[in-house]
């Protein structure tokens, strides 16, 4: 009797072949999917390959305290004006309208009194944070762009080459110093208004100055 082995084994080979085709199709699909995800990642990601950090552009302020005292909404409307506030300590948080929460101070002396008291409050916490950058870096462009200068401690009237030039800053570590303040005038001109950044809030973030403070600083102070 002649046995047609081809007909006997054909279902087996056909089954194996079908499975192989399906496996190959699945592999090709997964490869194409992975390639697509990689392409999308490179397309929508930043050009330098790093994830963009949050935009900390300092525009408008929502004062939660003035000279260390809480300010309610009615008081803000009736008695607090921007003219009364000489120094603004910016917090890295925004309200629903996008204004930055801030502590207001009616004088440089009021700010210094707050700093001395707050230093004591933060002392134990800061000493456990380890070492970090010793200086605050000041940049001529947004997002730490262009040329920069750095300052470690104390007050400094900016030289003519840097007067009204600062557009962004990156603070020193809170283990090195407490805060960085930009002043609109030199000490001989009475300091004028100031904007301050507490290092425990801003270390590791880049503060970009908006129109009110962009290229307006004539002095810097680190305490």
C-alpha positions in Angstrom: 0.0 0.0 0.0 1.3 3.4 -0.9 1.2 5.9 1.9 1.1 9.6 1.1 3.4 10.9 3.8 3.0 14.4 2.4 -0.7 14.3 3.2 -0.1 12.9 6.7 2.5 15.5 7.7 1.0 18.4 5.9 -1.3 19.6 8.7 1.7 19.4 11.1 4.0 21.4 8.9 1.2 23.8 8.0 0.5 24.3 11.8 4.2 24.9 12.5 4.5 27.3 9.6 1.4 29.3 10.7 2.8 29.6 14.2 6.1 30.8 12.9 4.4 33.4 10.7 2.3 34.6 13.6 5.4 34.8 15.9 7.3 36.7 13.3 4.4 39.1 12.8 4.2 39.7 16.6 7.9 40.3 16.8 7.7 42.8 13.9 4.8 44.6 15.5 6.6 44.9 18.8 9.7 46.1 17.1 7.8 48.7 15.2 6.0 49.8 18.3 9.3 50.2 20.3 10.8 52.1 17.4 7.8 54.4 17.2 7.9 55.2 21.0 11.6 56.0 20.7 11.0 58.3 17.8 8.1 60.1 19.6 10.3 60.4 22.7 13.1 62.1 20.7 10.6 64.3 18.8 8.7 65.7 21.8 11.6 65.8 24.2 14.0 68.8 24.7 16.6 69.2 22.0 19.4 68.5 24.5 17.9 65.1 25.5 17.1 66.2 29.0 13.7 66.7 30.5 12.8 70.4 30.8 12.4 71.7 34.4 9.4 73.7 35.5 9.4 77.3 34.3 10.0 79.4 37.4 9.5 82.8 35.7 8.9 85.4 38.4 6.0 87.6 37.4 3.2 88.7 39.8 3.0 88.0 43.5 0.3 86.9 45.9 1.4 88.1 49.4 0.5 85.7 52.2 2.3 87.7 54.9 3.6 91.2 55.3 6.3 91.8 57.9 5.6 88.3 59.3 1.9 88.9 59.8 -0.8 87.0 57.9 -2.7 89.0 55.3 -6.3 88.1 54.5 -8.0 88.9 51.2 -9.9 91.9 52.5 -6.8 93.4 54.0 -5.0 92.9 50.7 -7.7 94.8 48.9 -8.1 97.7 51.4 -4.7 98.4 52.9 -1.9 96.6 51.1 -0.4 98.1 48.0 2.7 97.3 46.0 4.1 100.6 47.0 4.1 99.6 50.7 6.2 96.5 50.1 9.9 97.1 49.5 11.2 93.6 49.6 9.5 90.4 48.3 10.6 86.9 49.3 9.3 84.6 46.6 8.1 81.1 47.4 8.3 78.4 44.8 4.5 78.0 44.7 1.8 79.6 42.7 -1.9 80.3 43.2 -4.6 79.3 40.8 -4.1 82.5 38.8 -0.4 81.8 38.4 0.9 84.5 40.8 3.8 83.5 43.0 3.1 83.2 46.8 5.4 85.5 48.6 6.3 87.2 51.9 6.3 90.9 51.8 8.4 93.3 53.8 8.0 97.1 54.2 11.7 97.7 54.8 15.1 96.1 54.5 15.3 96.0 58.3 12.0 94.0 58.5 13.5 91.5 56.1 16.7 91.2 58.1 14.7 90.6 61.3 12.7 87.9 59.6 15.8 86.2 58.3 17.5 86.1 61.7 14.5 84.5 63.3 13.9 82.1 60.4 17.6 81.0 60.4 17.2 79.7 63.9 14.1 77.8 62.9 15.9 76.2 60.0 19.2 75.6 61.7 18.7 72.0 62.7 17.0 71.1 59.5 19.7 72.7 57.3 22.7 71.2 59.1 21.4 67.7 58.2 21.2 68.5 54.5 24.9 68.1 53.8 27.2 70.1 51.6 26.3 71.8 48.3 27.0 74.7 46.1 28.8 77.4 48.0 27.7 80.3 45.8 24.7 81.7 44.0 25.2 82.0 40.2 23.7 85.0 38.3 23.2 84.8 34.6 22.7 87.3 31.8 20.0 85.3 30.1 17.0 83.2 31.0 17.4 79.6 32.2 21.1 80.0 33.2 22.0 81.2 29.7 25.0 83.3 28.6 27.7 84.6 30.8 27.5 84.4 34.6 29.0 85.7 37.8 28.8 84.1 41.3 28.9 85.4 44.8 29.3 83.6 48.1 28.5 85.9 51.0 27.6 89.4 51.9 26.5 92.5 50.0 27.9 93.7 46.7 27.2 96.6 44.4 27.4 95.3 40.9 30.2 96.7 38.6 29.1 98.6 35.5 29.7 95.5 33.4 26.9 93.7 35.3 24.6 96.5 36.3 21.0 95.9 35.1 22.0 92.7 33.4 20.9 89.7 35.5 18.0 87.7 34.0 18.2 84.4 36.0 19.8 82.9 39.1 20.6 79.6 40.7 21.0 79.8 44.5 23.7 78.4 46.7 22.9 75.4 48.9 20.9 76.1 52.1 23.8 74.5 54.0 26.0 77.3 52.7 23.8 80.4 53.2 20.2 81.4 53.8 19.0 83.6 51.0 19.9 85.6 47.9 18.4 89.1 47.3 18.5 91.3 44.2 18.4 95.0 44.8 17.3 97.5 42.2 19.7 100.2 43.4 23.1 100.3 44.9 23.6 100.9 48.7 24.5 104.6 48.0 21.2 104.9 46.1 19.2 103.5 49.0 18.8 99.9 47.8 15.3 100.5 46.4 13.1 97.5 46.0 14.3 93.9 46.5 13.4 90.4 45.5 14.6 87.6 47.7 15.0 83.8 47.3 15.3 81.5 50.4 17.9 78.8 49.5 15.9 76.1 51.3 13.1 76.8 48.8 15.0 77.5 45.7 18.1 75.3 45.7 18.2 73.2 42.5 15.7 75.5 40.7 16.3 78.3 38.2 14.5 81.5 38.9 13.9 83.6 35.8 13.2 87.3 36.1 10.2 88.7 34.3 9.8 92.3 33.1 9.6 93.9 36.6 13.0 92.4 37.5 14.6 91.3 34.3 17.9 93.4 33.8 17.0 95.6 36.8 19.4 94.5 39.6 22.2 96.9 40.6 23.3 95.0 43.8 23.2 91.5 45.2 23.2 90.2 48.7 23.7 86.7 50.1 23.1 86.1 53.8 
